[in-house]
Amino acid sequence: MLMMRTTTRLITLGTLAVAVMGVHACDKVRGAEPDAPFEVLATYPHDTGAYTQGLLWDDSVMLESTGQYAHSDIRRVDLTTGRVLQSRRLADNRFGEGLIKLNGKLYQLTWESGVGYIYDATTFAPLDSFTYKGEGWGLATDGTNIIMSDGSDSLRWLDPNTLQQQKVLKVTYEGSPFPKINEMEWVDGMILANVYESDWIAKIDPATGQVVKLYDFASLWPRSQRSYGVDVFNGISRGPQPGTLLVTGKLWPSLYVVRLKG
């Protein structure tokens, strides 16, 4: 059996809101978005062997970082067909995580190893590596800095030249710590982030750390319709057209182009 991150972070659906928000915020989250706050514009095939960790749209193709030990890689993918155009495998003892492109380079995290990798964005040739404390989850960039999540309620700002931590931002929702921030994307001055083991996307103000909106994606592919073996909703990127997003999940058969409502 493939080793999945959920084997060590399993949390039941019924206790998810409590784990993320705390007991007193539970009802607020469940009622945050009663109607689907998005519209689906297109659906494309997605590799069901891809345990999606990082996702980004780049010059007419999709870049993806996948996880699981002995199965992690970075890849360039044709959006319309799902065909892998180029890939580079990680060592079998590395579990791939978040991915960004900045200044002609790709930056990729690993989960438990405390090491990240830097590649040439065109050739995927390895250029360097860097270390960090704790776990690596998601990455985003504002065009200047690297923003990293580690599964907690903290986001780290890293200098792209030194990879040293510059600051830490604590994320909250209505005064409560907001953990399990996973894959992220910088959109119009805000951070959009998957919340691990949920169908939520959180909109985070990077100036304050406050979650200003929660988007419920439960209706995108309802859990009751998901086949056995697929994993959680994860993967968010700017889409091919202005104002759109690409979203998918780990081992999901489809990737969706969506537009948020509000």
N, C-alpha and C positions, 0 to 999 in steps of 0.2 A: 504493500500500500504506500502511495506517495505521502510524504510527510507534509502536512499543511500547517500553516500558522495557527489555524483554529484549534488544533489538537491541544495546544497549551494555553489558549486564551478563550476557551469555550464559555459562552454566556448565553443563557436561554433568552428567547425573545421576550418572555414575560417579565424578565428582570432587567432588560436593557435600559429602559428609561431611568430606573433607579440607579444603575451603575454609572450612567453618563451624567445625570443631573443631581442625584440625591433624592431622597424620599419626598421632600417638600416641593420639588420642581416637577415631579413626575407627571401630574395631570396637565401642567402647562404645556409640556412637550407633546403629549399625545394629542392635544387639541390645537397644535400650532398651525397645521395646514389641513383643514378638512377636505379640500378639493385639490385635485392634481394641479400643482403650481407650474406646470410645464406643458409644452406641446411637442410631440414627436414629428420631426420633419422628414426623417429618412432612417432606414434600418439597413445595416450592412452585416455581412458575415464576420464572425470573430472566431479565432482559433480556440477550440474547446480544450486545448492542451496548454493554453496561456493563462497562468496564474497572475493576473494583471496587478502590478504594483505601481508603476508609473506610466503615464500616458501623455503624449503631447503631439500637437499638429505642427508640422514643419515643412514648409515649401512643397505643398501638394501631396505629401505622404504623412503617414503616422509613425511616430517613434514610440516604442513600448519597452518597458522593463518588466520582466517576469520573475516570479519567485519559485520557491521550493528547492530544497537541497538536491543537487545533481540534475536540476532542470532549469536553472536560472539563466537568463540571457538578456541582452539588449537586442532590439530588432527594428528594422525599417519595414513597414508594411503598406501594401496598396490598400487604401481604404475601401474601394468598391468591391474588391474580390476577396480581401483578407489574406492575400498571398504574401508570404514573407520574402522580401526582396534582398535582405541582407541581415546577418545576425552575428553575434559574438557571444559565446558561452562563457559563463563564470566557472571558476573551479567548483568541483562537486561539493566542497565544504563551505561554500558561500551561498547565502539565501538572498537573492536580489530584492531590492526595494525601490524607493522613489527615484525619479529621473527628471533632469532638466537640461536644457540647452542654454548656454550663456557664453558669449564672446567666442563662438566657433568651437566650443568644447561641450561635451556631455559629462554630466556629473551624476553618479549613481551611488546610492547607499546600499548597505547590506544590513540585514536584520540584527543578528546577535554578535557579529564578528567585530564590531567597532571599527570598521574600515570602509572607506568609500573609494570609488575609482573615477578617474578622469580619462576621457577618450577624445580622440579627434572626431568631431561631429560628422565628418564626411566618410572617413575610412574605418572608423571604429578602432583605430590603432590605440593601444593603451599609452597614455602620456605620463600619468602620475597616480599616486594614491594619497589618502589622508586618513587620519584617525579621529575618533570622537568617543566620548564616554556614553555609556548607555546604549539603547537600541536605536537603529535607524528605521524610520517609517516612510514619511513622504517628503517631497521637495517641491518648492516653488521658487520663482524669482520675480522681483519687481523690475528687472532689467539692470540692476546694479548689485544687489545683494542676493545671497542664497538663503532661503528660509527653509528650515528643517523641522519636521515633527518627529517625536520619539515615542508616541503612544500615551503621553501624559497630557496635562492641560497646558503645557509649555511649548512655545515655538521659539526656536533659536535662529538668530540672524548670524550668518557666517560671512566673513570677508572672502570673496572669490579668489583673491590673490594669495592670501596666507592660510585660508580655511580656518582661521581662528574665530572663536565665538565673540561677537560684538555686543550682543544684548540678548535677553530672554524676555519674551512677552507671555504673560499669563492670560489664558483665554477663559472667559466667563460667560454664563448665560443667566441673565437676571440675578446676578450676584453670586451664583454658584459656580464652582470650578467645572470646566467643560473638558473632560479627557477624551482619549481615543481618537484624536485627530489623526487622519491618515493621509491619503493622497490629496494634493492641493493644486490649485491653479490661481494665479494672480489675474484678476479681471477687473478692469476699470477702477483701479485703486483699492480693491477689496480682495480678500482671500476667500475663495470658495473651496471647501474641504469636505471630503467624505468623512463620515463618522463610522469608525470600524464596527462591524457586526450590526449595522443598521441600514436602513434605506434612506437616510437623511443626508442632505448636503447643507452644511452650515456656511453662512455668509459672515465673515469675521472682519471687523474694522481693525486694520493693523495699527492704527494710532492708539486705540484704547484696549484692544483685546476682547471687546464685547461681541458676542454673537448677535447680530442685528436682525437676522432672519433665518428661519429653518425651512428648507424645502423638502417635502416628503415625496420620495420617489417610489413608494411601495406599489403604486399601480403601474409602474413602467413594465415590470415583469413580476406579477404577483407570486409570492412564495408558494401558494398552492399549485401553481403551474410549473414550478421549477423542477426539473428532473433530478433524480438522485445523483449526488456527487458534485453538483455545481456548488460554488461557494458564494461569498457575499458580494454585494454591490460595492465596487471599487474601481476607480479609474475616471479621471475628469480632466478635460483639456479644452482649450478654446477650439471652436469648430472651424470648418472650412469656409464658412461665410460669417461676416461680421454679426455679432450678437448671438451666435450659436455656440453650443458646447457639444463635445463628444463625451459620452458616458458609457460605461459597460460594467462588467463584474468579473470576478475571478472564475475562469473556466466557463464563462458564459458563451453561448453560441452566436450572440448578436451584439453589435455595437450600434449605438443610437446617436443621431444628430438631433438635439433638442434646443428649444428656446425657452428660457425661463419667463414666467409671467410675473412681472414686477420685481 
